[in-house]
């Protein structure tokens, strides 16, 4: 029997995978993923997220301006966002945040802060959770959350790679800590210490598809059809390591596939959240079943706000 998993953050509207969304969702559902929290990143893709949430009962929509796209916002962006959230009761806020990394450094940080604060305050006013991107700006994020918080409806620190030391203060303000394939890039001992510092009722899992591909052998991964980064022989095989019923790709044998590492620009399939589950469970020294159950229960609680698709469950 498949474990139930809840993908707390992904981007199935991303142009790199949008044409494959139906198959990706179907395969992930078959593998045990019951819901996908699909985050918009700018005004340009909010309509795609909304359409996807209408077409798929498993998709929970989020609307927000990601820090990378702050300078592309229109003069009416905030009013548009507020109206969209108010007329889409199933939606929450995201992806929003702060970024001082290599790409974020190219965006004026004062503008990032201003746009982030407006959206975080809006989420609080509307009693909705917010999904937050934070790269090398955890001190700034904590101060803003202290100034505007607490957040009883929750703030999701997506793809969390921050320190164990900051966990208690974030958790006290209402933060949840969501983990993606990027966790496998953190030193194992540091990841263990950080994960064990997080209250079990605050842990979430995510795919962040089509990004955050877990660092694994090709043969253990679900592949995205048409991914041009894959070796040519996989294109001729249809490019999908998973069977149509969502069974584990590791059960299938293709010598060339099993022996090769995933290409650098390879797209991530939402069903690869199973690899995240494996890694988190191993680091916490818990069973996969225990981590699947607790993270699923946490996500259902977090996303059971008024108007949500799962509020009655």
Secondary structure, 3 states (H helix, E strand, C coil): CCCCEEEEEECCCCCCCHHHHHHHHHHHHHHCEEEEEEECCCCCCHHHHHHHHHHCCCEEEEECCCHHHHHHCCCCHHHHHHHHHHHCCCCEEEEEEEECCCCHHHCCHHHHHHHHHHHHHHHHHHCCCEEEEEECCHHHHHHHHHHHCCCCCCEEECCCCCCCCCHHHHHHCCEEEEECHHHHHCCHHHHHHHHHHCCHHHEEECCCCCCCCCCCEHHHCCCCCCCCCCCHHHHHCCCCCCCCCCCCHHHCCCHHHHCCECCCCCCCCHHHHHHHHHHHHHHHCCCHHHHHHHHHHHHHHHCCCCCCCCCCC
